[in-house]
């Protein structure tokens, strides 16, 4: 998963912690720069969106790419509601296991995680064992198969029985 330290480049001659790099990248040019001090009582939770760890502003609808090595957040859009203080980013204890599970998904757009989801939820989702996945399998069995498009030839084939189940368990890609 992409982390803030990978997303926001650093000046090797003047290294900065990730949260401070974000401020330097995005600080509004019409506002005098002031480094936040201390912490606000609000907090935000790290989540994964399309393969990127992000933290949402607790005051407005903005977000930035986050990093577990620097769990501070400051919104350059609302300036943390004018508080002048950092907000703590709460990271899951098992974030490395979450990254490893999401990395198994072929498409970056399918690499998403929210704090209310467990690692087991992610595994079940990937393996099609959610209720939706069971409903899809049942519907396809009633239909007689799973239509599959061959991207190279443009041909559509109908996978049946075990082949259809295997394709669904692999995430629908064959």
Order of alpha helices (4+ residues) and beta strands (2+ residues): alpha-alpha-beta-beta-beta-beta-alpha-beta-alpha-alpha-alpha-beta-beta-alpha
